[in-house]
């Protein structure tokens, strides 16, 4: 057993989990709502005038006062900075002029419903059924008003949702604190691919699972878990997590030819999303699942790398959604993607893209409000800030929309995010 200030790293019998808790136990972790800061308009998702959007996102009415308490939010983090311009591709001459080598041919793109002016990267083809029946939306031009091209600083912004402030808790961690109760299950908040700072809380714990294959323990001895717990009270949560995970049907993780067989920390997102779906279907107390997917820092030879990563992402999301549909659990689950930096509009000299501002996120779930089109926001290679795509939607609008849906009410969302942010129309 290894103890640290941020939590406990536990290893026993091939099992590894991180029960994460940080800060003082005397605080709820949810800040009071404010009217905004000097750099952000608290009542709108638009950035400050220096990065004002060309098209303002439409406001919508906040969620009803209360929502069902069994809803689940899944966040897939595309770490490294996904190239948004080769993900949601504008069908314009400017795009091809700026990207003579990286530019994707229009006739290879995955068509979007309606006349959006965009196509999707062809590797996202497994998502076509979700697009076709209104179960997927695309948020274009998402980014903080004053972004940082550093991975570390940008990730801090996205994890905390408090740019410019000392990073103590994550946006999901504050929601977990604000909504915790005595009957919460130990896997209420779970990180697949490890616990991430977005889950960091003051008073509640999250479980981080670095290696799913190590949790395939069909013959867990209850006596071992009892003995483990008896060593110290803080072991109880970890022992409970091991016990719950051992009951899941994850036998496919060790099947011959499985993407996860022996993969450990290199498990792909297909595997992690399949496990996330199984966890949601099996354990009704799960509310938040964070899934990590790395490799998007594509400064060189991007075409092949991004094609592979987007194929894995699309295949994983499609399989995840189908598992929920088969189990009749899809209406209570929403999935969203994040990536810490967007790209410059021009390719670099190494067949890749560097760090920029505006990015793209996906939202997936049943009964999305896509009547106004599946693309919300602006991604225009002719409209730039310092050579980067202009951010037009603050990530906190994306977060606010997701947390409203997750519940219990908009007041909690505003307190968690420190201000009132414009809601997006998807949910």
Residue, then its C-alpha position, 0 to 999 in steps of 0.5 A: x500500500x502506497x499512500x500520498x497526499x492525493x490519495x492511495x495507490x493500491x496494489x495486491x494480487x494483480x489489482x491496481x486502483x487509485x482511490x483519489x481524494x484531495x484537499x480538506x474534508x471540511x469543504x463541499x468543493x462547490x464554489x459560490x456562483x459569481x457574475x463572472x471575471x474580468x476575462x469572461x462574460x458569465x452570462x454567455x459562452x462567447x469569449x472576450x471581445x478580442x476573441x469574439x465569435x462571428x456567430x453567437x451560439x443560440x441560448x436555450x432554457x436551462x434544465x428543469x429544476x430536478x432530473x432523474x438521479x440515475x443519469x450517467x455522464x461519460x467523458x472521453x479525453x482525447x489527450x495531446x490535442x486533436x486536430x479539429x480541422x481534419x476532424x470536422x472538415x470545412x468544404x471550402x477552398x481555404x481549407x485546401x489552400x492552407x493544407x496542401x499535404x494534410x488536406x482531406x479530399x472532399x469526396x472521401x469525407x463522411x457526409x453530415x445530415x443537412x447542409x452543414x458545410x462540413x464533412x467528418x474525417x472518413x475514419x469516423x464512419x462507424x458513427x454514421x448511424x448515430x448521426x443519421x438518427x439524431x444521436x450525435x452532435x458536433x460542437x465546433x470552435x470550442x476553446x477557452x477565451x485565452x487558451x494556452x498552447x502548453x499541454x500542461x496549462x491547457x489541461x489544467x484549464x479543461x480539468x479545472x474549468x477555472x482558468x487563471x486560478x490555482x488548480x485545486x479541484x476538477x469540474x467533475x470533482x466539484x459536482x461529485x462533492x455537491x451531489x454526494x450522499x450516504x448511499x453512494x457506491x464506490x464506483x460512482x465516479x470511475x476513471x478508465x485509464x487512470x484517475x484524472x484531475x477532472x475528478x479531483x474533489x474535496x470530500x468524495x473519492x474516485x476510483x482510477x483503473x490503470x489496467x482493466x486486464x488486472x481487474x479480471x479476478x473471477x475468484x476473488x477471495x472475500x477473506x483477502x478483501x476483509x483482511x485488507x480492509x481490517x488493516x486500516x479503514x481507508x482500505x475499505x473503498x478500494x476493497x469494495x471497488x475490487x469486489x464490484x469490478x470482479x463481478x463484471x463480465x470482463x472475460x473478453x479482456x483476456x480472450x485471445x486476440x483481444x485488443x486488451x490482452x496483456x495491454x496494461x496501460x496501453x489498452x485502447x479506447x475500444x476496450x475502455x469504452x466497452x468496459x465503461x458500458x459494462x460498468x454502467x449496465x451492471x452497476x446502477x450507482x455509477x454516475x460519472x465515467x472518465x475514459x482516457x485516450x492518448x496519442x493526439x499530439x500529432x506534430x509529424x506524420x499525422x495522416x496515418x496516426x490520426x486516422x487510426x486514433x479516430x477509427x478506434x474512437x468511432x468504433x469504441x463509441x459505436x460499440x458503447x452505444x450499441x451495448x447500452x441500446x441492447x441493455x435498454x440503458x441508452x436514454x440515461x447516458x450521455x457521452x462527450x469528448x474533450x481535447x485540450x488544444x486545437x490546431x493552427x489552420x496551417x499544417x507544419x513542415x513535418x506533415x502534422x499540426x501544432x498547438x492552437x486554440x479552437x477545437x471540436x467536441x462530440x456529444x452522443x446520446x439518445x434523443x438529442x435536440x439536433x433539429x437545428x443541425x448536427x453542427x453547433x458553432x463555427x469552425x472557419x479556416x478563414x477566421x483566425x486568431x494568431x493563425x489559429x481557429x477562433x474559439x467561439x464556444x467556451x468549454x464551460x458551456x459544454x460542461x454546464x449543458x452536461x451537468x444540467x442534464x446529469x442533475x440535480x438542477x441548474x443551480x448546482x451546475x452554476x455553483x460548480x462552475x462558478x458562474x452562469x454559462x450559456x447552455x448548448x441546444x443538444x440536451 
